[in-house]
Amino acid sequence: MTAQLPLWAANLAVFDTETTGVDTSHARIVSATIALLGPAGEVIERYDWLIDPGVEIPPAAVQVHGISTEVARASGIAAAVGVRQIVERLREMLERGFPIVAYNAPFDLSLLAAEAGRHGVEWPADLSPVIDPLVLDKQFDRYRKGKRTLEAVAAHHGVEIGMAHDAGDDAIAAGRVLQRIAVKYADVIPGELDELHCAQVEWSAAQAANFQDYMRRVRDPSFIADGRWPVRAGRTSETGRTS
């Protein structure tokens, strides 16, 4: 893979969270991982957080990621401290020239932005460049049938996930999926990170508009799909979270 990998995909700052729920304006971060991947998908650096969200972790969320309120309170750091560290680490990765990779970026980044506001942490004015493997997979293989969860898309691209719904394993798998996509579609993916970031803004909006049209035809005439990317302001419910 290394010889064919575009230069921009050689080093990636991957990011994922596990949370108390799916509404990005109200859910809290329970765990998070930021890792730096090399050109072969190897982990060069890794930073993990277990956070006490300050609220009860609902049983439904515990069933997903396995982190109970008791575990978070006993072993987690304060939410304000953790959120500040995560934002600072993401900012540092960008300053070092590494793009942020997040699968279904509007979920994790909107949630983190809401947490930053909740705890008085300064949010980067321009969080860029971000790369979202979900947006790219939909854009370049739009007619493929089946689910677009991280598990499904990783399997399609031949990437193994150690433990699904573990922030670290999910983040690393997302980066490796991105590298597979970068190789497979190298001839059509923009070759500059700023250009790629801007293209995803447009692609996400178009994908949401198409999904909205479909849902209004077959299920709910008033359905609204939010195509803002990579961060959505305000209340966003992600009941079909794809990670």
Helices and strands as residue ranges (DSSP letters): G 2-4, G 7-9, E 12-19, E 29-37, E 43-52, H 59-65, H 69-75, E 77-78, H 79-95, E 100-101, H 105-118, E 130-131, H 133-140, H 150-156, H 167-184, H 193-218
